Amino acid sequence: MSFKKATVYRLKDPERYDDEEFGEGFDHVETYGDCDGMFITDCWVVNEKGDVHPGYEGSPVPVRFDDVGEETDLEPVNNERERAAFGWR
């Protein structure tokens, strides 16, 4: 199996992106861009409502397919969200 575009997955480690500064509950990732068939791809770290983790809102982060569990029925809400321009050329 591999990633599909416009899909929300549960993280196998639901506490991976939890922290004191930005809160808890960011236990899902939403794929970014055309990632069909990829085993590592950029994803937005999100909670169950689709809110992007405040510490990672500037850019999606690379995620391995081995680190995600099942697909969810959650509707992706960040498909059109753009990466921050800072640091990209």
Secondary structure, DSSP 8 states (H G I E B T S, - for coil): ----TT-EEEESSTTTT-BTTTBS---EEEE-SS-TT-SEEEEEEE-TT--B-GGGTTS-EEEEGGGEEEE-S-----TT----STT--
